[in-house]
Amino acid sequence: MKRTGEALGALERAAALEPGNARFAYVYAVALHSTGKADAAIARLEKTLAAHPNDRNILEALASFHEARGERA
């Protein structure tokens, strides 16, 4: 529907309203990355990882986003 800005806003609000829900932060970060905001996506995932260090989706997304930048270390 080409309403990306609205969708990102809704995802951001969901993640902010439920900071304990790692899934909301993950989906928001994936959406950020998909819209070319890789830095913001990585920052969101790193912040979420601090609170949820064993979340597999967060870890895999971080690895994938860094690899896409050529950062394999």
Predicted model as a PDB file, atoms N, CA, C, CB and O in Angstrom, pLDDT in the B-factor column:
MODEL        1                                                                  
ATOM      1  N   MET A   1       0.813  -1.198   0.000  1.00 77.00           N  
ATOM      2  CA  MET A   1       0.000   0.000   0.000  1.00 77.00           C  
ATOM      3  C   MET A   1       0.856   1.262   0.000  1.00 77.00           C  
ATOM      4  CB  MET A   1      -0.925  -0.002   1.195  1.00 77.00           C  
ATOM      5  O   MET A   1       0.334   2.376  -0.018  1.00 77.00           O  
ATOM      6  N   LYS A   2       2.182   1.076   0.020  1.00 80.00           N  
ATOM      7  CA  LYS A   2       3.110   2.214  -0.051  1.00 80.00           C  
ATOM      8  C   LYS A   2       2.969   3.164   1.144  1.00 80.00           C  
ATOM      9  CB  LYS A   2       2.880   2.988  -1.344  1.00 80.00           C  
ATOM     10  O   LYS A   2       3.099   4.378   0.992  1.00 80.00           O  
ATOM     11  N   ARG A   3       2.707   2.612   2.323  1.00 88.00           N  
ATOM     12  CA  ARG A   3       2.576   3.423   3.527  1.00 88.00           C  
ATOM     13  C   ARG A   3       3.680   3.038   4.516  1.00 88.00           C  
ATOM     14  CB  ARG A   3       1.166   3.242   4.169  1.00 88.00           C  
ATOM     15  O   ARG A   3       3.431   2.785   5.695  1.00 88.00           O  
ATOM     16  N   THR A   4       4.885   3.005   4.001  1.00 90.00           N  
ATOM     17  CA  THR A   4       6.028   2.551   4.773  1.00 90.00           C  
ATOM     18  C   THR A   4       6.258   3.402   6.015  1.00 90.00           C  
ATOM     19  CB  THR A   4       7.266   2.557   3.913  1.00 90.00           C  
ATOM     20  O   THR A   4       6.537   2.871   7.090  1.00 90.00           O  
ATOM     21  N   GLY A   5       6.143   4.701   5.875  1.00 90.00           N  
ATOM     22  CA  GLY A   5       6.357   5.584   7.016  1.00 90.00           C  
ATOM     23  C   GLY A   5       5.395   5.295   8.156  1.00 90.00           C  
ATOM     24  O   GLY A   5       5.791   5.258   9.321  1.00 90.00           O  
ATOM     25  N   GLU A   6       4.144   5.095   7.817  1.00 94.00           N  
ATOM     26  CA  GLU A   6       3.142   4.773   8.838  1.00 94.00           C  
ATOM     27  C   GLU A   6       3.451   3.428   9.503  1.00 94.00           C  
ATOM     28  CB  GLU A   6       1.731   4.745   8.216  1.00 94.00           C  
ATOM     29  O   GLU A   6       3.338   3.281  10.720  1.00 94.00           O  
ATOM     30  N   ALA A   7       3.837   2.463   8.686  1.00 92.00           N  
ATOM     31  CA  ALA A   7       4.144   1.136   9.216  1.00 92.00           C  
ATOM     32  C   ALA A   7       5.342   1.192  10.158  1.00 92.00           C  
ATOM     33  CB  ALA A   7       4.416   0.150   8.070  1.00 92.00           C  
ATOM     34  O   ALA A   7       5.320   0.594  11.234  1.00 92.00           O  
ATOM     35  N   LEU A   8       6.387   1.910   9.753  1.00 95.00           N  
ATOM     36  CA  LEU A   8       7.557   2.040  10.620  1.00 95.00           C  
ATOM     37  C   LEU A   8       7.188   2.715  11.932  1.00 95.00           C  
ATOM     38  CB  LEU A   8       8.662   2.831   9.915  1.00 95.00           C  
ATOM     39  O   LEU A   8       7.660   2.314  12.997  1.00 95.00           O  
ATOM     40  N   GLY A   9       6.348   3.735  11.856  1.00 95.00           N  
ATOM     41  CA  GLY A   9       5.908   4.428  13.063  1.00 95.00           C  
ATOM     42  C   GLY A   9       5.158   3.501  14.004  1.00 95.00           C  
ATOM     43  O   GLY A   9       5.368   3.532  15.217  1.00 95.00           O  
ATOM     44  N   ALA A  10       4.286   2.679  13.444  1.00 95.00           N  
ATOM     45  CA  ALA A  10       3.517   1.735  14.261  1.00 95.00           C  
ATOM     46  C   ALA A  10       4.431   0.689  14.897  1.00 95.00           C  
ATOM     47  CB  ALA A  10       2.438   1.044  13.411  1.00 95.00           C  
ATOM     48  O   ALA A  10       4.262   0.340  16.065  1.00 95.00           O  
ATOM     49  N   LEU A  11       5.389   0.195  14.134  1.00 95.00           N  
ATOM     50  CA  LEU A  11       6.326  -0.785  14.679  1.00 95.00           C  
ATOM     51  C   LEU A  11       7.202  -0.170  15.765  1.00 95.00           C  
ATOM     52  CB  LEU A  11       7.199  -1.358  13.565  1.00 95.00           C  
ATOM     53  O   LEU A  11       7.491  -0.811  16.776  1.00 95.00           O  
ATOM     54  N   GLU A  12       7.617   1.058  15.554  1.00 95.00           N  
ATOM     55  CA  GLU A  12       8.431   1.751  16.566  1.00 95.00           C  
ATOM     56  C   GLU A  12       7.636   1.922  17.861  1.00 95.00           C  
ATOM     57  CB  GLU A  12       8.902   3.134  16.040  1.00 95.00           C  
ATOM     58  O   GLU A  12       8.156   1.696  18.953  1.00 95.00           O  
ATOM     59  N   ARG A  13       6.370   2.324  17.726  1.00 97.00           N  
ATOM     60  CA  ARG A  13       5.521   2.502  18.917  1.00 97.00           C  
ATOM     61  C   ARG A  13       5.324   1.174  19.649  1.00 97.00           C  
ATOM     62  CB  ARG A  13       4.147   3.096  18.521  1.00 97.00           C  
ATOM     63  O   ARG A  13       5.386   1.121  20.877  1.00 97.00           O  
ATOM     64  N   ALA A  14       5.090   0.112  18.894  1.00 95.00           N  
ATOM     65  CA  ALA A  14       4.903  -1.202  19.519  1.00 95.00           C  
ATOM     66  C   ALA A  14       6.149  -1.603  20.305  1.00 95.00           C  
ATOM     67  CB  ALA A  14       4.579  -2.271  18.450  1.00 95.00           C  
ATOM     68  O   ALA A  14       6.049  -2.081  21.436  1.00 95.00           O  
ATOM     69  N   ALA A  15       7.312  -1.410  19.709  1.00 94.00           N  
ATOM     70  CA  ALA A  15       8.564  -1.753  20.386  1.00 94.00           C  
ATOM     71  C   ALA A  15       8.773  -0.887  21.629  1.00 94.00           C  
ATOM     72  CB  ALA A  15       9.752  -1.592  19.426  1.00 94.00           C  
ATOM     73  O   ALA A  15       9.266  -1.373  22.647  1.00 94.00           O  
ATOM     74  N   ALA A  16       8.405   0.381  21.552  1.00 94.00           N  
ATOM     75  CA  ALA A  16       8.574   1.287  22.696  1.00 94.00           C  
ATOM     76  C   ALA A  16       7.592   0.965  23.824  1.00 94.00           C  
ATOM     77  CB  ALA A  16       8.390   2.740  22.249  1.00 94.00           C  
ATOM     78  O   ALA A  16       7.933   1.063  25.003  1.00 94.00           O  
ATOM     79  N   LEU A  17       6.379   0.583  23.449  1.00 96.00           N  
ATOM     80  CA  LEU A  17       5.362   0.287  24.461  1.00 96.00           C  
ATOM     81  C   LEU A  17       5.584  -1.051  25.165  1.00 96.00           C  
ATOM     82  CB  LEU A  17       3.996   0.294  23.823  1.00 96.00           C  
ATOM     83  O   LEU A  17       5.121  -1.257  26.287  1.00 96.00           O  
ATOM     84  N   GLU A  18       6.292  -1.948  24.498  1.00 94.00           N  
ATOM     85  CA  GLU A  18       6.564  -3.275  25.065  1.00 94.00           C  
ATOM     86  C   GLU A  18       8.070  -3.555  25.030  1.00 94.00           C  
ATOM     87  CB  GLU A  18       5.785  -4.381  24.286  1.00 94.00           C  
ATOM     88  O   GLU A  18       8.513  -4.444  24.303  1.00 94.00           O  
ATOM     89  N   PRO A  19       8.856  -2.809  25.804  1.00 90.00           N  
ATOM     90  CA  PRO A  19      10.316  -2.978  25.734  1.00 90.00           C  
ATOM     91  C   PRO A  19      10.796  -4.372  26.128  1.00 90.00           C  
ATOM     92  CB  PRO A  19      10.981  -1.966  26.619  1.00 90.00           C  
ATOM     93  O   PRO A  19      11.904  -4.767  25.764  1.00 90.00           O  
ATOM     94  N   GLY A  20       9.991  -5.108  26.855  1.00 91.00           N  
ATOM     95  CA  GLY A  20      10.362  -6.460  27.232  1.00 91.00           C  
ATOM     96  C   GLY A  20      10.085  -7.495  26.158  1.00 91.00           C  
ATOM     97  O   GLY A  20      10.442  -8.664  26.308  1.00 91.00           O  
ATOM     98  N   ASN A  21       9.450  -7.071  25.076  1.00 95.00           N  
ATOM     99  CA  ASN A  21       9.100  -7.985  23.992  1.00 95.00           C  
ATOM    100  C   ASN A  21      10.153  -7.874  22.882  1.00 95.00           C  
ATOM    101  CB  ASN A  21       7.670  -7.673  23.439  1.00 95.00           C  
ATOM    102  O   ASN A  21      10.112  -6.961  22.057  1.00 95.00           O  
ATOM    103  N   ALA A  22      11.081  -8.811  22.882  1.00 95.00           N  
ATOM    104  CA  ALA A  22      12.172  -8.783  21.914  1.00 95.00           C  
ATOM    105  C   ALA A  22      11.660  -8.930  20.478  1.00 95.00           C  
ATOM    106  CB  ALA A  22      13.175  -9.890  22.225  1.00 95.00           C  
ATOM    107  O   ALA A  22      12.283  -8.421  19.547  1.00 95.00           O  
ATOM    108  N   ARG A  23      10.557  -9.604  20.297  1.00 96.00           N  
ATOM    109  CA  ARG A  23      10.019  -9.820  18.950  1.00 96.00           C  
ATOM    110  C   ARG A  23       9.625  -8.505  18.293  1.00 96.00           C  
ATOM    111  CB  ARG A  23       8.814 -10.757  19.001  1.00 96.00           C  
ATOM    112  O   ARG A  23       9.872  -8.314  17.102  1.00 96.00           O  
ATOM    113  N   PHE A  24       9.010  -7.589  19.055  1.00 96.00           N  
ATOM    114  CA  PHE A  24       8.630  -6.292  18.503  1.00 96.00           C  
ATOM    115  C   PHE A  24       9.863  -5.520  18.040  1.00 96.00           C  
ATOM    116  CB  PHE A  24       7.849  -5.473  19.542  1.00 96.00           C  
ATOM    117  O   PHE A  24       9.864  -4.930  16.960  1.00 96.00           O  
ATOM    118  N   ALA A  25      10.906  -5.527  18.858  1.00 96.00           N  
ATOM    119  CA  ALA A  25      12.139  -4.827  18.489  1.00 96.00           C  
ATOM    120  C   ALA A  25      12.776  -5.467  17.258  1.00 96.00           C  
ATOM    121  CB  ALA A  25      13.136  -4.831  19.666  1.00 96.00           C  
ATOM    122  O   ALA A  25      13.294  -4.765  16.389  1.00 96.00           O  
ATOM    123  N   TYR A  26      12.740  -6.783  17.183  1.00 97.00           N  
ATOM    124  CA  TYR A  26      13.292  -7.498  16.037  1.00 97.00           C  
ATOM    125  C   TYR A  26      12.564  -7.122  14.746  1.00 97.00           C  
ATOM    126  CB  TYR A  26      13.211  -9.008  16.266  1.00 97.00           C  
ATOM    127  O   TYR A  26      13.198  -6.796  13.743  1.00 97.00           O  
ATOM    128  N   VAL A  27      11.242  -7.170  14.777  1.00 96.00           N  
ATOM    129  CA  VAL A  27      10.458  -6.854  13.578  1.00 96.00           C  
ATOM    130  C   VAL A  27      10.690  -5.403  13.160  1.00 96.00           C  
ATOM    131  CB  VAL A  27       8.950  -7.107  13.828  1.00 96.00           C  
ATOM    132  O   VAL A  27      10.806  -5.110  11.971  1.00 96.00           O  
ATOM    133  N   TYR A  28      10.757  -4.505  14.125  1.00 97.00           N  
ATOM    134  CA  TYR A  28      11.026  -3.100  13.822  1.00 97.00           C  
ATOM    135  C   TYR A  28      12.406  -2.952  13.176  1.00 97.00           C  
ATOM    136  CB  TYR A  28      10.936  -2.241  15.106  1.00 97.00           C  
ATOM    137  O   TYR A  28      12.556  -2.222  12.196  1.00 97.00           O  
ATOM    138  N   ALA A  29      13.404  -3.634  13.716  1.00 97.00           N  
ATOM    139  CA  ALA A  29      14.755  -3.556  13.165  1.00 97.00           C  
ATOM    140  C   ALA A  29      14.812  -4.108  11.741  1.00 97.00           C  
ATOM    141  CB  ALA A  29      15.733  -4.316  14.060  1.00 97.00           C  
ATOM    142  O   ALA A  29      15.475  -3.530  10.879  1.00 97.00           O  
ATOM    143  N   VAL A  30      14.136  -5.201  11.494  1.00 97.00           N  
ATOM    144  CA  VAL A  30      14.103  -5.779  10.140  1.00 97.00           C  
ATOM    145  C   VAL A  30      13.452  -4.790   9.175  1.00 97.00           C  
ATOM    146  CB  VAL A  30      13.331  -7.138  10.131  1.00 97.00           C  
ATOM    147  O   VAL A  30      13.915  -4.619   8.047  1.00 97.00           O  
ATOM    148  N   ALA A  31      12.387  -4.149   9.618  1.00 96.00           N  
ATOM    149  CA  ALA A  31      11.721  -3.151   8.775  1.00 96.00           C  
ATOM    150  C   ALA A  31      12.646  -1.975   8.504  1.00 96.00           C  
ATOM    151  CB  ALA A  31      10.424  -2.660   9.438  1.00 96.00           C  
ATOM    152  O   ALA A  31      12.704  -1.482   7.377  1.00 96.00           O  
ATOM    153  N   LEU A  32      13.365  -1.522   9.515  1.00 97.00           N  
ATOM    154  CA  LEU A  32      14.326  -0.438   9.310  1.00 97.00           C  
ATOM    155  C   LEU A  32      15.364  -0.839   8.268  1.00 97.00           C  
ATOM    156  CB  LEU A  32      15.016  -0.064  10.637  1.00 97.00           C  
ATOM    157  O   LEU A  32      15.663  -0.081   7.345  1.00 97.00           O  
ATOM    158  N   HIS A  33      15.901  -2.028   8.430  1.00 97.00           N  
ATOM    159  CA  HIS A  33      16.930  -2.507   7.503  1.00 97.00           C  
ATOM    160  C   HIS A  33      16.382  -2.611   6.085  1.00 97.00           C  
ATOM    161  CB  HIS A  33      17.471  -3.869   7.957  1.00 97.00           C  
ATOM    162  O   HIS A  33      17.068  -2.276   5.118  1.00 97.00           O  
ATOM    163  N   SER A  34      15.159  -3.071   5.971  1.00 95.00           N  
ATOM    164  CA  SER A  34      14.529  -3.235   4.654  1.00 95.00           C  
ATOM    165  C   SER A  34      14.274  -1.915   3.948  1.00 95.00           C  
ATOM    166  CB  SER A  34      13.230  -3.978   4.797  1.00 95.00           C  
ATOM    167  O   SER A  34      14.104  -1.880   2.730  1.00 95.00           O  
ATOM    168  N   THR A  35      14.246  -0.831   4.710  1.00 95.00           N  
ATOM    169  CA  THR A  35      14.014   0.487   4.118  1.00 95.00           C  
ATOM    170  C   THR A  35      15.308   1.292   4.011  1.00 95.00           C  
ATOM    171  CB  THR A  35      12.987   1.261   4.943  1.00 95.00           C  
ATOM    172  O   THR A  35      15.279   2.510   3.839  1.00 95.00           O  
ATOM    173  N   GLY A  36      16.449   0.594   4.114  1.00 95.00           N  
ATOM    174  CA  GLY A  36      17.734   1.254   3.911  1.00 95.00           C  
ATOM    175  C   GLY A  36      18.319   1.927   5.138  1.00 95.00           C  
ATOM    176  O   GLY A  36      19.268   2.701   5.019  1.00 95.00           O  
ATOM    177  N   LYS A  37      17.778   1.652   6.304  1.00 96.00           N  
ATOM    178  CA  LYS A  37      18.264   2.276   7.537  1.00 96.00           C  
ATOM    179  C   LYS A  37      19.048   1.259   8.356  1.00 96.00           C  
ATOM    180  CB  LYS A  37      17.087   2.850   8.367  1.00 96.00           C  
ATOM    181  O   LYS A  37      18.687   0.924   9.485  1.00 96.00           O  
ATOM    182  N   ALA A  38      20.130   0.779   7.754  1.00 96.00           N  
ATOM    183  CA  ALA A  38      20.923  -0.286   8.376  1.00 96.00           C  
ATOM    184  C   ALA A  38      21.528   0.144   9.702  1.00 96.00           C  
ATOM    185  CB  ALA A  38      22.026  -0.730   7.437  1.00 96.00           C  
ATOM    186  O   ALA A  38      21.534  -0.639  10.652  1.00 96.00           O  
ATOM    187  N   ASP A  39      22.033   1.362   9.792  1.00 97.00           N  
ATOM    188  CA  ASP A  39      22.635   1.828  11.042  1.00 97.00           C  
ATOM    189  C   ASP A  39      21.618   1.819  12.177  1.00 97.00           C  
ATOM    190  CB  ASP A  39      23.213   3.237  10.865  1.00 97.00           C  
ATOM    191  O   ASP A  39      21.922   1.368  13.282  1.00 97.00           O  
ATOM    192  N   ALA A  40      20.427   2.310  11.911  1.00 97.00           N  
ATOM    193  CA  ALA A  40      19.374   2.349  12.930  1.00 97.00           C  
ATOM    194  C   ALA A  40      18.941   0.930  13.297  1.00 97.00           C  
ATOM    195  CB  ALA A  40      18.160   3.171  12.430  1.00 97.00           C  
ATOM    196  O   ALA A  40      18.664   0.647  14.463  1.00 97.00           O  
ATOM    197  N   ALA A  41      18.883   0.049  12.316  1.00 97.00           N  
ATOM    198  CA  ALA A  41      18.487  -1.332  12.576  1.00 97.00           C  
ATOM    199  C   ALA A  41      19.498  -2.025  13.485  1.00 97.00           C  
ATOM    200  CB  ALA A  41      18.342  -2.106  11.260  1.00 97.00           C  
ATOM    201  O   ALA A  41      19.124  -2.697  14.446  1.00 97.00           O  
ATOM    202  N   ILE A  42      20.762  -1.857  13.176  1.00 97.00           N  
ATOM    203  CA  ILE A  42      21.817  -2.475  13.990  1.00 97.00           C  
ATOM    204  C   ILE A  42      21.812  -1.893  15.396  1.00 97.00           C  
ATOM    205  CB  ILE A  42      23.201  -2.274  13.336  1.00 97.00           C  
ATOM    206  O   ILE A  42      21.958  -2.636  16.367  1.00 97.00           O  
ATOM    207  N   ALA A  43      21.649  -0.599  15.524  1.00 97.00           N  
ATOM    208  CA  ALA A  43      21.604   0.031  16.843  1.00 97.00           C  
ATOM    209  C   ALA A  43      20.444  -0.518  17.665  1.00 97.00           C  
ATOM    210  CB  ALA A  43      21.483   1.557  16.708  1.00 97.00           C  
ATOM    211  O   ALA A  43      20.601  -0.795  18.854  1.00 97.00           O  
ATOM    212  N   ARG A  44      19.289  -0.675  17.041  1.00 96.00           N  
ATOM    213  CA  ARG A  44      18.113  -1.209  17.741  1.00 96.00           C  
ATOM    214  C   ARG A  44      18.371  -2.639  18.194  1.00 96.00           C  
ATOM    215  CB  ARG A  44      16.864  -1.155  16.833  1.00 96.00           C  
ATOM    216  O   ARG A  44      18.046  -3.004  19.324  1.00 96.00           O  
ATOM    217  N   LEU A  45      18.956  -3.448  17.314  1.00 97.00           N  
ATOM    218  CA  LEU A  45      19.228  -4.839  17.666  1.00 97.00           C  
ATOM    219  C   LEU A  45      20.269  -4.940  18.775  1.00 97.00           C  
ATOM    220  CB  LEU A  45      19.699  -5.612  16.437  1.00 97.00           C  
ATOM    221  O   LEU A  45      20.131  -5.770  19.674  1.00 97.00           O  
ATOM    222  N   GLU A  46      21.295  -4.117  18.727  1.00 96.00           N  
ATOM    223  CA  GLU A  46      22.320  -4.158  19.768  1.00 96.00           C  
ATOM    224  C   GLU A  46      21.740  -3.759  21.121  1.00 96.00           C  
ATOM    225  CB  GLU A  46      23.491  -3.236  19.403  1.00 96.00           C  
ATOM    226  O   GLU A  46      22.079  -4.355  22.143  1.00 96.00           O  
ATOM    227  N   LYS A  47      20.875  -2.763  21.131  1.00 95.00           N  
ATOM    228  CA  LYS A  47      20.218  -2.347  22.369  1.00 95.00           C  
ATOM    229  C   LYS A  47      19.331  -3.479  22.902  1.00 95.00           C  
ATOM    230  CB  LYS A  47      19.379  -1.063  22.135  1.00 95.00           C  
ATOM    231  O   LYS A  47      19.320  -3.749  24.103  1.00 95.00           O  
ATOM    232  N   THR A  48      18.603  -4.125  22.019  1.00 95.00           N  
ATOM    233  CA  THR A  48      17.717  -5.214  22.426  1.00 95.00           C  
ATOM    234  C   THR A  48      18.523  -6.419  22.894  1.00 95.00           C  
ATOM    235  CB  THR A  48      16.790  -5.613  21.270  1.00 95.00           C  
ATOM    236  O   THR A  48      18.124  -7.110  23.832  1.00 95.00           O  
ATOM    237  N   LEU A  49      19.646  -6.670  22.249  1.00 95.00           N  
ATOM    238  CA  LEU A  49      20.487  -7.797  22.627  1.00 95.00           C  
ATOM    239  C   LEU A  49      20.994  -7.658  24.060  1.00 95.00           C  
ATOM    240  CB  LEU A  49      21.663  -7.921  21.666  1.00 95.00           C  
ATOM    241  O   LEU A  49      21.162  -8.660  24.756  1.00 95.00           O  
ATOM    242  N   ALA A  50      21.238  -6.439  24.504  1.00 95.00           N  
ATOM    243  CA  ALA A  50      21.703  -6.223  25.874  1.00 95.00           C  
ATOM    244  C   ALA A  50      20.670  -6.721  26.890  1.00 95.00           C  
ATOM    245  CB  ALA A  50      22.000  -4.729  26.108  1.00 95.00           C  
ATOM    246  O   ALA A  50      21.026  -7.234  27.951  1.00 95.00           O  
ATOM    247  N   ALA A  51      19.399  -6.564  26.554  1.00 94.00           N  
ATOM    248  CA  ALA A  51      18.327  -7.011  27.450  1.00 94.00           C  
ATOM    249  C   ALA A  51      17.938  -8.471  27.223  1.00 94.00           C  
ATOM    250  CB  ALA A  51      17.106  -6.130  27.271  1.00 94.00           C  
ATOM    251  O   ALA A  51      17.390  -9.119  28.114  1.00 94.00           O  
ATOM    252  N   HIS A  52      18.224  -8.984  26.027  1.00 95.00           N  
ATOM    253  CA  HIS A  52      17.843 -10.357  25.657  1.00 95.00           C  
ATOM    254  C   HIS A  52      19.044 -11.048  25.004  1.00 95.00           C  
ATOM    255  CB  HIS A  52      16.604 -10.359  24.686  1.00 95.00           C  
ATOM    256  O   HIS A  52      19.015 -11.332  23.806  1.00 95.00           O  
ATOM    257  N   PRO A  53      20.100 -11.322  25.783  1.00 95.00           N  
ATOM    258  CA  PRO A  53      21.354 -11.821  25.195  1.00 95.00           C  
ATOM    259  C   PRO A  53      21.266 -13.192  24.540  1.00 95.00           C  
ATOM    260  CB  PRO A  53      22.392 -11.872  26.243  1.00 95.00           C  
ATOM    261  O   PRO A  53      22.167 -13.563  23.787  1.00 95.00           O  
ATOM    262  N   ASN A  54      20.231 -13.941  24.798  1.00 94.00           N  
ATOM    263  CA  ASN A  54      20.122 -15.285  24.217  1.00 94.00           C  
ATOM    264  C   ASN A  54      19.050 -15.394  23.141  1.00 94.00           C  
ATOM    265  CB  ASN A  54      19.834 -16.285  25.301  1.00 94.00           C  
ATOM    266  O   ASN A  54      18.658 -16.497  22.761  1.00 94.00           O  
ATOM    267  N   ASP A  55      18.579 -14.259  22.653  1.00 96.00           N  
ATOM    268  CA  ASP A  55      17.526 -14.285  21.636  1.00 96.00           C  
ATOM    269  C   ASP A  55      18.140 -14.619  20.283  1.00 96.00           C  
ATOM    270  CB  ASP A  55      16.774 -12.926  21.577  1.00 96.00           C  
ATOM    271  O   ASP A  55      18.914 -13.839  19.728  1.00 96.00           O  
ATOM    272  N   ARG A  56      17.789 -15.767  19.771  1.00 97.00           N  
ATOM    273  CA  ARG A  56      18.382 -16.263  18.520  1.00 97.00           C  
ATOM    274  C   ARG A  56      18.067 -15.357  17.322  1.00 97.00           C  
ATOM    275  CB  ARG A  56      17.881 -17.678  18.234  1.00 97.00           C  
ATOM    276  O   ARG A  56      18.940 -15.119  16.488  1.00 97.00           O  
ATOM    277  N   ASN A  57      16.835 -14.851  17.230  1.00 97.00           N  
ATOM    278  CA  ASN A  57      16.468 -13.990  16.107  1.00 97.00           C  
ATOM    279  C   ASN A  57      17.295 -12.708  16.098  1.00 97.00           C  
ATOM    280  CB  ASN A  57      14.978 -13.650  16.164  1.00 97.00           C  
ATOM    281  O   ASN A  57      17.743 -12.257  15.043  1.00 97.00           O  
ATOM    282  N   ILE A  58      17.493 -12.133  17.266  1.00 97.00           N  
ATOM    283  CA  ILE A  58      18.286 -10.911  17.373  1.00 97.00           C  
ATOM    284  C   ILE A  58      19.726 -11.190  16.937  1.00 97.00           C  
ATOM    285  CB  ILE A  58      18.251 -10.358  18.825  1.00 97.00           C  
ATOM    286  O   ILE A  58      20.302 -10.438  16.150  1.00 97.00           O  
ATOM    287  N   LEU A  59      20.295 -12.266  17.450  1.00 97.00           N  
ATOM    288  CA  LEU A  59      21.682 -12.619  17.107  1.00 97.00           C  
ATOM    289  C   LEU A  59      21.848 -12.884  15.610  1.00 97.00           C  
ATOM    290  CB  LEU A  59      22.126 -13.854  17.901  1.00 97.00           C  
ATOM    291  O   LEU A  59      22.803 -12.411  14.993  1.00 97.00           O  
ATOM    292  N   GLU A  60      20.917 -13.637  15.032  1.00 97.00           N  
ATOM    293  CA  GLU A  60      21.009 -13.951  13.604  1.00 97.00           C  
ATOM    294  C   GLU A  60      20.844 -12.701  12.744  1.00 97.00           C  
ATOM    295  CB  GLU A  60      19.954 -14.990  13.221  1.00 97.00           C  
ATOM    296  O   GLU A  60      21.547 -12.535  11.748  1.00 97.00           O  
ATOM    297  N   ALA A  61      19.928 -11.832  13.119  1.00 97.00           N  
ATOM    298  CA  ALA A  61      19.738 -10.597  12.353  1.00 97.00           C  
ATOM    299  C   ALA A  61      20.973  -9.712  12.442  1.00 97.00           C  
ATOM    300  CB  ALA A  61      18.501  -9.833  12.856  1.00 97.00           C  
ATOM    301  O   ALA A  61      21.404  -9.149  11.436  1.00 97.00           O  
ATOM    302  N   LEU A  62      21.545  -9.584  13.632  1.00 96.00           N  
ATOM    303  CA  LEU A  62      22.764  -8.782  13.769  1.00 96.00           C  
ATOM    304  C   LEU A  62      23.886  -9.336  12.905  1.00 96.00           C  
ATOM    305  CB  LEU A  62      23.210  -8.731  15.232  1.00 96.00           C  
ATOM    306  O   LEU A  62      24.572  -8.586  12.210  1.00 96.00           O  
ATOM    307  N   ALA A  63      24.071 -10.643  12.948  1.00 96.00           N  
ATOM    308  CA  ALA A  63      25.118 -11.258  12.125  1.00 96.00           C  
ATOM    309  C   ALA A  63      24.852 -11.007  10.647  1.00 96.00           C  
ATOM    310  CB  ALA A  63      25.207 -12.773  12.399  1.00 96.00           C  
ATOM    311  O   ALA A  63      25.771 -10.677   9.898  1.00 96.00           O  
ATOM    312  N   SER A  64      23.616 -11.160  10.227  1.00 96.00           N  
ATOM    313  CA  SER A  64      23.253 -10.961   8.829  1.00 96.00           C  
ATOM    314  C   SER A  64      23.455  -9.513   8.392  1.00 96.00           C  
ATOM    315  CB  SER A  64      21.807 -11.375   8.601  1.00 96.00           C  
ATOM    316  O   SER A  64      23.988  -9.261   7.311  1.00 96.00           O  
ATOM    317  N   PHE A  65      23.038  -8.566   9.219  1.00 97.00           N  
ATOM    318  CA  PHE A  65      23.155  -7.156   8.858  1.00 97.00           C  
ATOM    319  C   PHE A  65      24.617  -6.728   8.787  1.00 97.00           C  
ATOM    320  CB  PHE A  65      22.398  -6.284   9.862  1.00 97.00           C  
ATOM    321  O   PHE A  65      25.008  -5.963   7.905  1.00 97.00           O  
ATOM    322  N   HIS A  66      25.427  -7.233   9.731  1.00 96.00           N  
ATOM    323  CA  HIS A  66      26.858  -6.901   9.688  1.00 96.00           C  
ATOM    324  C   HIS A  66      27.533  -7.548   8.480  1.00 96.00           C  
ATOM    325  CB  HIS A  66      27.555  -7.354  10.988  1.00 96.00           C  
ATOM    326  O   HIS A  66      28.386  -6.940   7.834  1.00 96.00           O  
ATOM    327  N   GLU A  67      27.144  -8.779   8.185  1.00 95.00           N  
ATOM    328  CA  GLU A  67      27.721  -9.455   7.019  1.00 95.00           C  
ATOM    329  C   GLU A  67      27.372  -8.719   5.733  1.00 95.00           C  
ATOM    330  CB  GLU A  67      27.232 -10.907   6.942  1.00 95.00           C  
ATOM    331  O   GLU A  67      28.202  -8.622   4.829  1.00 95.00           O  
ATOM    332  N   ALA A  68      26.157  -8.201   5.644  1.00 93.00           N  
ATOM    333  CA  ALA A  68      25.737  -7.443   4.456  1.00 93.00           C  
ATOM    334  C   ALA A  68      26.591  -6.206   4.256  1.00 93.00           C  
ATOM    335  CB  ALA A  68      24.267  -7.039   4.570  1.00 93.00           C  
ATOM    336  O   ALA A  68      26.722  -5.713   3.135  1.00 93.00           O  
ATOM    337  N   ARG A  69      27.172  -5.702   5.332  1.00 92.00           N  
ATOM    338  CA  ARG A  69      28.062  -4.535   5.249  1.00 92.00           C  
ATOM    339  C   ARG A  69      29.518  -4.942   4.984  1.00 92.00           C  
ATOM    340  CB  ARG A  69      27.980  -3.719   6.547  1.00 92.00           C  
ATOM    341  O   ARG A  69      30.390  -4.089   4.818  1.00 92.00           O  
ATOM    342  N   GLY A  70      29.764  -6.250   4.947  1.00 92.00           N  
ATOM    343  CA  GLY A  70      31.116  -6.723   4.751  1.00 92.00           C  
ATOM    344  C   GLY A  70      31.892  -6.825   6.052  1.00 92.00           C  
ATOM    345  O   GLY A  70      33.115  -6.965   6.042  1.00 92.00           O  
ATOM    346  N   GLU A  71      31.185  -6.755   7.168  1.00 91.00           N  
ATOM    347  CA  GLU A  71      31.800  -6.826   8.504  1.00 91.00           C  
ATOM    348  C   GLU A  71      31.642  -8.235   9.041  1.00 91.00           C  
ATOM    349  CB  GLU A  71      31.159  -5.789   9.483  1.00 91.00           C  
ATOM    350  O   GLU A  71      30.657  -8.550   9.708  1.00 91.00           O  
ATOM    351  N   ARG A  72      32.598  -9.065   8.753  1.00 83.00           N  
ATOM    352  CA  ARG A  72      32.488 -10.476   9.128  1.00 83.00           C  
ATOM    353  C   ARG A  72      33.047 -10.772  10.509  1.00 83.00           C  
ATOM    354  CB  ARG A  72      33.195 -11.329   8.116  1.00 83.00           C  
ATOM    355  O   ARG A  72      32.762 -11.830  11.069  1.00 83.00           O  
ATOM    356  N   ALA A  73      33.807  -9.896  11.054  1.00 75.00           N  
ATOM    357  CA  ALA A  73      34.394 -10.150  12.388  1.00 75.00           C  
ATOM    358  C   ALA A  73      33.311 -10.131  13.439  1.00 75.00           C  
ATOM    359  CB  ALA A  73      35.483  -9.102  12.732  1.00 75.00           C  
ATOM    360  O   ALA A  73      33.594 -10.322  14.621  1.00 75.00           O  
TER     361      ALA A  73                                                      
ENDMDL                                                                          
END                                                                             
